[in-house]
């Protein structure tokens, strides 16, 4: 066995062979060790500043900005690389790019040979990787710097994939001036993305970097074509591309010139740039077709309005399914410096006029206070000195909720806000991210529903989009990667549906003139608004697909007598809907399961009572809406001659009639009296009755309670006394500081002259013994 093992022993290596192996290992390992040491001492750093590029939803470039070092250097994404361009570049610059480690030894030997025999540099050996190294670390062309370039190329290959290195090359290659990279060249020379380049255009961008100073687009196009065709013929010999494509490319003219960067949606682009400037490619949800159509419509529309001294408009278009912003117009003319064209009207804080009313009505519906057929009074009111008026200065008496909203009556809206509560409504708007509500919500009063607050077009349009989505509010989306939709149920599906039905009605004053006869009237729900002083005109509409918000006015805040939501903003709204969603499927919002129908009395909108004769169908929310029955009539015991009314205390056993009388609210009675509208009066109560009534005491409407009045003493100014009294009241008794002043008919205005400064107690007692007190303060100038 030992002999067998001994026979298989390896021969001993001689000292000379060992030295040879050691020398070979030293030669092999020394460069590797040296490279690793140098790599540690001089690490590769890549800090390329790219031009932020704003792209639309289809990937097209809509706007761009210079990089931090003032270059047009747009980052090429992997999916934007045109295969034709890639193949042309590789065949021309480095056909063995995917096979060498960053340096091509054969090319180095070949270049050294030709340079040696010619005595000058006639051939280079730079691979694409080496060119990237030179572009990242530009130096003069010397042998020392060439060695550094090779070192950096090896570093690149160590840290990046071949595709990443090729992408770096295509992003950094120069095209003359401050243009770098094939994407910037494609956009600025041809106004299209790199993946849309033709073969001739791709080869053009391949040859220009060889002589970027002399081959300038627009200046040396003929020279560029000659150089381009030289390489196209080379590709033809190499059979790199189909023959017919090469023939077409050889015949394709070059009419390109250096163009300005795209400037679509400038306000939107600047906003995206400010928010996402660290992203080289900002991929937005903007729909380029819709954006350009909106820009064209708004610009042409404002050319007509400028003769009325109206110069600015803003538009926002939201996709109701995705919550994506598909059009964003900050102003109709960005270049109009004379009228603040660079102001972003989508974000500007303006007075909303009547545009908040639908949300108040939806809140009241959800609280069970109203339904569409509920009756509300439209008569003069006074809230501690605040006396709202309707747009046209008129009053309508009793109206339905749907009529009050469709005709945008102010007084019913203020009364409803008083019932809902300002704080409750402000909380609702805070849910919808209204910035001014969050900052100043505690300072707002009843006037906010008529525009006494600040909102933006973006906030309003997003909240109207909630009505198109069953009451679900979502913040709008600007970026494609923002795919998560966060929803808040700010209104019930039932109230949203009722609002949709009301806001679709065409018999309303905010339908533009002659629009009802138009064959192109879009089927949308919409609401207009006009701010105090006619400074802002709004019209916001929606269907199942889109919500569109339009604002028209002057950024200077100047009011214009002709400015109003109906005729200044709504025509543009209709034009936009006809342009972006013309002849959309005629399906409308379906009633949710939470909605039901019931018969109600037309006099009150409450469920019918036994004495109700005129009924109408109304929608309501079971379990939420009020169920108390109608009480528009009351049965009164009167004498046979109907001269006196009796209560249970004084009603005689005989000679009594039971008769129905209108059960009118005191404010309606006062309105009827002021407008001389006849109504059936309840006879005065039996004067022999000793009972003192407590209910339905007079309501003092003037002077306003807890108010301070400043009067001119020398002019001997007087204050008016007026109260709303019950139907059966014939006369009232006025007292000042508990001293009798005057007896007067219930509907008569009484005046008194204060004689001293200080507090005054004002009392009103009706002929039933019911009393109300009010306190005011008087100061003299």
NUROMI-938078 format. One record per residue (C-alpha): x, y, z. Coordinates in steps of 0.05 Angstrom, whole numbers, padded with zeros to 5 digits, always signed. Example, Ala and Ser with C-alpha at 12.3 -4.5 7.8 and 13.67 -1.06 7.14 Angstrom:
+00246-00090+00156 +00273-00021+00143 
END
This chain:
+00000+00000+00000 +00056+00048+00017 +00089+00032-00049 +00023+00047-00085 +00015+00115-00050 +00087+00131-00061 +00079+00120-00135 +00024+00174-00138 +00062+00231-00103 +00063+00297-00142 +00131+00317-00166 +00164+00374-00128 +00162+00441-00163 +00228+00471-00179 +00246+00539-00151 +00245+00570-00221 +00174+00547-00233 +00151+00573-00166 +00181+00640-00182 +00145+00640-00249 +00077+00626-00216 +00091+00679-00164 +00108+00730-00217 +00046+00712-00256 +00002+00720-00195 +00036+00785-00178 +00024+00813-00248 -00048+00790-00245 -00065+00813-00175 -00027+00879-00174 -00075+00916-00221 -00134+00887-00184 -00107+00908-00117 -00087+00975-00145 -00156+00985-00173 -00189+00967-00107 -00144+01015-00070 -00157+01071-00119 -00231+01056-00118 -00230+01064-00043 -00189+01128-00046 -00228+01159-00105 -00298+01131-00103 -00345+01141-00161 -00396+01196-00149 -00452+01212-00197 -00491+01275-00183 -00527+01294-00247 -00576+01352-00244 -00635+01339-00289 -00687+01387-00317 -00754+01375-00283 -00802+01353-00338 -00877+01355-00330 -00913+01301-00370 -00986+01291-00384 -01024+01226-00373 -01005+01201-00442 -00931+01212-00427 -00923+01273-00472 -00882+01331-00446 -00925+01392-00429 -00873+01435-00393 -00801+01434-00371 -00752+01475-00330 -00676+01485-00332 -00633+01442-00288 -00597+01471-00228 -00536+01484-00272 -00579+01517-00326 -00579+01459-00375 -00634+01429-00415 -00618+01359-00390 -00681+01316-00388 -00677+01248-00357 -00692+01191-00405 -00734+01137-00372 -00722+01064-00393 -00791+01059-00425 -00777+01121-00467 -00717+01092-00503 -00732+01082-00577 -00705+01014-00600 -00685+01045-00667 -00645+01099-00631 -00612+01048-00586 -00591+01004-00644 -00565+01064-00684 -00524+01089-00625 -00493+01021-00609 -00474+01007-00682 -00442+01075-00689 -00409+01084-00621 -00395+01016-00591 -00422+00954-00624 -00388+00909-00571 -00416+00949-00513 -00451+00890-00481 -00389+00846-00487 -00330+00886-00458 -00317+00905-00385 -00319+00980-00400 -00254+00981-00440 -00246+00948-00508 -00173+00923-00513 -00179+00909-00588 -00202+00980-00601 -00145+01008-00560 -00094+00968-00599 -00126+00987-00665 -00127+01061-00647 -00056+01060-00622 -00033+01028-00687 -00067+01079-00732 -00045+01137-00690 +00026+01112-00690 +00033+01102-00765 -00001+01168-00781 +00033+01208-00728 -00031+01240-00704 -00096+01221-00670 -00140+01193-00725 -00179+01141-00687 -00206+01137-00616 -00217+01077-00574 -00270+01104-00526 -00326+01057-00509 -00394+01084-00489 -00374+01071-00417 -00311+01112-00425 -00350+01168-00458 -00397+01168-00398 -00336+01173-00352 -00310+01232-00393 -00379+01266-00391 -00383+01257-00316 -00311+01280-00304 -00293+01326-00362 -00217+01336-00372 -00169+01356-00427 -00151+01298-00473 -00083+01274-00448 -00054+01204-00438 -00059+01215-00363 -00131+01235-00366 -00145+01177-00413 -00119+01130-00359 -00164+01164-00309 -00221+01156-00358 -00208+01081-00363 -00206+01076-00287 -00273+01112-00282 -00302+01067-00336 -00283+01005-00296 -00316+01036-00235 -00379+01048-00275 -00381+00976-00298 -00370+00953-00227 -00428+00994-00199 -00479+00997-00255 -00512+00951-00305 -00500+00959-00380 -00570+00987-00391 -00559+01038-00335 -00493+01060-00366 -00525+01067-00434 -00581+01108-00403 -00529+01153-00371 -00495+01163-00438 -00561+01181-00472 -00576+01230-00416 -00509+01265-00419 -00488+01266-00492 -00481+01339-00516 -00522+01370-00572 -00495+01441-00572 -00508+01501-00528 -00540+01481-00463 -00576+01420-00491 -00554+01352-00465 -00584+01284-00473 -00627+01254-00527 -00692+01269-00491 -00679+01343-00487 -00656+01343-00559 -00718+01305-00581 -00765+01352-00544 -00730+01417-00564 -00715+01398-00636 -00776+01356-00654 -00826+01370-00598 -00838+01297-00585 -00816+01242-00539 -00755+01199-00557 -00798+01137-00566 -00835+01173-00622 -00774+01189-00664 -00771+01165-00736 -00709+01129-00762 -00683+01192-00795 -00694+01233-00732 -00661+01180-00689 -00599+01177-00733 -00597+01254-00734 -00592+01253-00658 -00539+01199-00663 -00492+01240-00707 -00498+01310-00677 -00458+01293-00613 -00396+01280-00657 -00393+01355-00674 -00444+01390-00629 -00413+01458-00642 -00415+01455-00718 -00476+01410-00729 -00528+01458-00702 -00601+01444-00715 -00632+01502-00754 -00565+01531-00775 -00529+01473-00811 -00587+01428-00829 -00558+01412-00898 -00492+01391-00867 -00529+01349-00815 -00569+01314-00870 -00505+01297-00907 -00474+01269-00844 -00538+01233-00827 -00544+01201-00896 -00472+01178-00892 -00490+01137-00831 -00556+01114-00860 -00518+01086-00919 -00471+01052-00870 -00531+01020-00835 -00556+01000-00904 -00492+00963-00919 -00496+00931-00850 -00569+00913-00863 -00584+00940-00794 -00654+00963-00811 -00707+00945-00863 -00689+00970-00933 -00754+01007-00943 -00746+01043-00876 -00676+01064-00895 -00698+01090-00963 -00753+01131-00930 -00703+01158-00879 -00655+01179-00934 -00710+01219-00968 -00737+01250-00904 -00724+01325-00901 -00696+01359-00839 -00736+01422-00826 -00724+01422-00751 -00700+01482-00712 -00688+01494-00639 -00755+01506-00607 -00777+01532-00540 -00792+01481-00486 -00867+01462-00484 -00908+01512-00444 -00975+01477-00437 -01013+01490-00371 -00960+01538-00343 -00996+01550-00276 -01004+01476-00266 -00932+01463-00286 -00903+01515-00238 -00945+01486-00182 -00919+01416-00197 -00848+01443-00203 -00852+01477-00135 -00880+01415-00101 -00838+01361-00135 -00776+01397-00161 -00731+01340-00139 -00765+01292-00187 -00734+01293-00257 -00798+01268-00289 -00863+01291-00258 -00917+01246-00286 -00984+01281-00277 -01056+01263-00290 -01067+01321-00338 -01105+01301-00401 -01070+01339-00456 -01128+01337-00504 -01176+01365-00452 -01125+01416-00427 -01112+01445-00496 -01187+01447-00511 -01201+01484-00446 -01145+01533-00459 -01171+01548-00529 -01244+01555-00506 -01226+01600-00447 -01180+01645-00488 -01231+01655-00543 -01287+01666-00493 -01248+01719-00455 -01235+01757-00519 -01310+01771-00520 -01314+01791-00446 -01255+01838-00446 -01299+01891-00478 -01340+01890-00413 -01275+01902-00373 -01273+01828-00352 -01204+01800-00363 -01191+01736-00324 -01218+01665-00320 -01197+01600-00286 -01220+01529-00299 -01211+01462-00263 -01234+01395-00292 -01237+01334-00246 -01250+01262-00268 -01304+01238-00221 -01283+01165-00225 -01209+01175-00211 -01209+01243-00176 -01153+01262-00225 -01144+01333-00248 -01150+01329-00323 -01148+01404-00339 -01120+01461-00298 -01125+01533-00324 -01099+01585-00276 -01116+01642-00324 -01140+01649-00395 -01076+01683-00418 -01012+01670-00379 -00975+01723-00419 -01025+01778-00403 -00981+01816-00353 -01026+01877-00355 -01083+01838-00322 -01044+01791-00277 -01044+01732-00324 -00992+01696-00282 -01037+01694-00221 -01063+01623-00209 -01139+01631-00206 -01148+01559-00186 -01114+01572-00119 -01134+01645-00109 -01179+01657-00049 -01243+01691-00071 -01313+01703-00045 -01357+01643-00065 -01422+01681-00074 -01479+01630-00072 -01438+01569-00090 -01438+01541-00019 -01514+01537-00015 -01521+01466-00042 -01476+01440+00014 -01517+01475+00067 -01581+01445+00039 -01549+01376+00038 -01528+01385+00111 -01599+01405+00130 -01628+01345+00093 -01581+01298+00130 -01602+01329+00196 -01675+01316+00180 -01693+01390+00178 -01718+01393+00106 -01736+01354+00044 -01742+01382-00027 -01816+01400-00018 -01810+01431+00051 -01837+01501+00054 -01792+01557+00078 -01809+01631+00082 -01775+01682+00039 -01792+01747+00075 -01752+01803+00108 -01712+01779+00169 -01667+01812+00219 -01611+01775+00256 -01585+01825+00307 -01579+01878+00254 -01559+01832+00197 -01614+01838+00144 -01599+01794+00083 -01631+01809+00017 -01644+01769-00046 -01604+01781-00109 -01660+01819-00143 -01684+01853-00078 -01752+01818-00080 -01789+01771-00032 -01830+01710-00050 -01867+01691+00014 -01871+01616+00024 -01829+01575-00025 -01806+01503-00029 -01735+01484-00012 -01721+01461-00083 -01747+01527-00110 -01705+01566-00060 -01642+01529-00081 -01657+01527-00156 -01670+01602-00157 -01613+01615-00107 -01655+01655-00057 -01612+01687-00003 -01660+01695+00055 -01681+01622+00059 -01608+01602+00057 -01592+01648+00116 -01652+01622+00155 -01630+01551+00141 -01559+01565+00164 -01587+01594+00228 -01625+01529+00240 -01566+01484+00222 -01516+01527+00260 -01456+01563+00233 -01408+01520+00273 -01439+01456+00246 -01434+01479+00174 -01363+01505+00183 -01344+01436+00210 -01373+01405+00147 -01330+01450+00103 -01269+01436+00145 -01280+01362+00130 -01273+01380+00057 -01205+01414+00070 -01228+01486+00061 -01166+01523+00083 -01199+01589+00104 -01250+01550+00145 -01194+01518+00183 -01160+01584+00196 -01218+01631+00208 -01279+01585+00218 -01293+01610+00288 -01298+01682+00264 -01352+01670+00211 -01426+01686+00218 -01490+01678+00179 -01463+01718+00120 -01416+01662+00101 -01471+01627+00062 -01477+01688+00017 -01403+01693+00004 -01377+01723+00069 -01317+01678+00071 -01258+01657+00027 -01253+01595-00017 -01213+01572-00077 -01237+01543-00142 -01200+01479-00126 -01236+01470-00060 -01305+01485-00089 -01297+01440-00149 -01271+01382-00107 -01331+01388-00061 -01380+01390-00119 -01347+01326-00144 -01371+01295-00078 -01443+01306-00100 -01427+01266-00162 -01399+01210-00119 -01456+01195-00070 -01431+01247-00021 -01360+01219-00017 -01306+01272-00015 -01235+01258-00039 -01177+01306-00048 -01159+01314-00121 -01101+01276-00152 -01045+01309-00191 -00994+01252-00200 -01003+01185-00233 -00970+01148-00176 -01021+01175-00127 -01069+01116-00137 -01097+01112-00067 -01164+01148-00061 -01181+01169+00010 -01256+01182+00017 -01296+01219+00070 -01372+01213+00073 -01388+01287+00080 -01460+01280+00055 -01506+01220+00052 -01521+01187-00015 -01594+01208-00004 -01580+01282+00004 -01530+01281-00054 -01583+01249-00098 -01635+01302-00078 -01586+01358-00094 -01570+01326-00161 -01644+01328-00180 -01653+01400-00158 -01590+01426-00192 -01609+01394-00258 -01673+01435-00266 -01674+01482-00325 -01731+01528-00302 -01686+01573-00262 -01658+01644-00267 -01585+01623-00275 -01596+01590-00342 -01559+01635-00392 -01601+01676-00439 -01625+01637-00500 -01592+01573-00473 -01659+01537-00464 -01669+01537-00539 -01599+01511-00552 -01594+01442-00583 -01527+01432-00548 -01547+01443-00476 -01508+01391-00436 -01544+01349-00385 -01509+01370-00321 -01524+01392-00251 -01496+01461-00239 -01496+01521-00192 -01476+01592-00203 -01452+01646-00156 -01438+01721-00157 -01399+01754-00101 -01416+01820-00068 -01396+01878-00112 -01397+01833-00174 -01324+01816-00166 -01329+01741-00176 -01372+01700-00223 -01376+01625-00211 -01407+01566-00247 -01393+01495-00225 -01425+01435-00257 -01420+01360-00259 -01446+01296-00290 -01425+01224-00277 -01359+01232-00313 -01332+01302-00298 -01338+01360-00250 -01319+01427-00280 -01308+01491-00241 -01306+01559-00275 -01288+01626-00245 -01291+01691-00284 -01273+01761-00259 -01213+01806-00250 -01152+01786-00209 -01148+01860-00189 -01213+01852-00151 -01247+01905-00193 -01323+01895-00196 -01360+01900-00261 -01435+01914-00266 -01444+01862-00321 -01408+01807-00283 -01451+01750-00257 -01448+01675-00254 -01506+01665-00302 -01481+01703-00362 -01406+01709-00348 -01387+01639-00325 -01441+01589-00344 -01434+01596-00421 -01360+01576-00414 -01380+01518-00369 -01430+01493-00421 -01378+01501-00477 -01328+01459-00438 -01377+01403-00424 -01397+01401-00497 -01324+01397-00516 -01299+01344-00468 -01361+01301-00458 -01406+01315-00516 -01463+01265-00525 -01441+01226-00464 -01487+01167-00446 -01552+01196-00422 -01551+01157-00357 -01562+01198-00295 -01555+01188-00220 -01600+01133-00193 -01636+01140-00126 -01600+01103-00070 -01636+01052-00027 -01638+01101+00031 -01686+01147-00007 -01762+01137-00006 -01822+01176-00032 -01883+01201+00006 -01943+01246-00005 -01938+01314+00028 -01982+01375+00032 -01964+01429-00017 -01977+01483+00036 -01920+01461+00083 -01884+01402+00051 -01900+01361+00113 -01936+01293+00112 -02009+01304+00095 -02060+01314+00150 -02135+01299+00146 -02151+01370+00123 -02097+01372+00068 -02128+01372-00002 -02069+01388-00047 -02015+01335-00046 -01950+01324-00082 -01897+01269-00080 -01833+01284-00044 -01768+01246-00030 -01746+01236+00041 -01698+01195+00084 -01737+01145+00128 -01715+01150+00200 -01682+01217+00189 -01732+01265+00157 -01785+01296+00201 -01851+01259+00205 -01894+01310+00241 -01957+01322+00201 -01979+01385+00166 -02009+01441+00209 -02022+01495+00158 -02094+01500+00184 -02120+01506+00254 -02191+01496+00279 -02217+01556+00317 -02282+01563+00356 -02315+01629+00334 -02381+01663+00346 -02437+01654+00296 -02424+01723+00267 -02348+01706+00265 -02334+01769+00305 -02298+01735+00363 -02256+01674+00374 -02261+01631+00437 -02211+01590+00475 -02230+01530+00518 -02235+01575+00579 -02287+01623+00551 -02322+01581+00498 -02398+01583+00509 -02440+01520+00505 -02482+01546+00447 -02475+01594+00389 -02405+01570+00370 -02378+01551+00301 -02317+01507+00290 -02279+01535+00231 -02212+01523+00197 -02165+01583+00191 -02095+01590+00160 -02042+01576+00213 -01993+01629+00187 -01927+01646+00220 -01921+01717+00247 -01867+01735+00196 -01912+01714+00139 -01969+01755+00168 -01923+01816+00170 -01902+01803+00099 -01974+01797+00075 -01992+01861+00111 -01932+01899+00082 -01946+01874+00012 -02022+01883+00019 -02033+01809+00004 -02102+01788+00029 -02109+01729+00076 -02162+01700+00121 -02156+01731+00190 -02174+01696+00254 -02226+01738+00292 -02202+01775+00354 -02205+01736+00418 -02266+01743+00464 -02251+01807+00503 -02289+01780+00563 -02239+01722+00570 -02194+01727+00631 -02142+01678+00607 -02071+01703+00593 -02037+01667+00535 -01964+01648+00536 -01952+01620+00466 -01941+01661+00402 -01917+01724+00436 -01898+01781+00389 -01828+01779+00359 -01794+01847+00359 -01757+01853+00293 -01739+01927+00299 -01697+01952+00332 -01651+01891+00334 -01640+01864+00403 -01572+01875+00438 -01550+01925+00385 -01518+01993+00394 -01548+02051+00354 -01508+02114+00342 -01553+02174+00327 -01545+02247+00308 -01574+02287+00366 -01583+02350+00326 -01623+02314+00272 -01670+02285+00324 -01666+02216+00292 -01719+02164+00310 -01719+02089+00316 -01772+02045+00285 -01811+01996+00327 -01840+01935+00292 -01861+01866+00314 -01887+01802+00281 -01952+01783+00316 -01998+01722+00312 -02055+01718+00262 -02110+01732+00313 -02075+01794+00342 -02108+01859+00322 -02066+01910+00361 -02003+01915+00402 -01980+01960+00459 -01910+01990+00459 -01871+02009+00522 -01803+02044+00530 -01768+02030+00596 -01835+02003+00623 -01871+02069+00605 -01929+02064+00557 -01914+02094+00488 -01970+02077+00440 -02023+02027+00419 -02022+02010+00345 -02049+01959+00296 -02007+01896+00296 -01978+01910+00227 -01963+01984+00238 -01893+02014+00243 -01884+02058+00305 -01828+02109+00314 -01798+02139+00378 -01743+02189+00391 -01691+02171+00443 -01675+02230+00489 -01614+02205+00526 -01555+02159+00516 -01553+02091+00549 -01593+02027+00552 -01666+02022+00532 -01716+01968+00548 -01768+01960+00492 -01831+01919+00506 -01887+01897+00461 -01952+01867+00488 -02007+01841+00442 -02082+01843+00455 -02078+01772+00484 -02032+01794+00540 -01969+01763+00511 -01906+01804+00520 -01836+01807+00492 -01777+01850+00516 -01717+01874+00476 -01656+01913+00500 -01614+01963+00460 -01561+02016+00472 -01563+02086+00444 -01504+02133+00434 -01504+02205+00408 -01453+02238+00364 
END
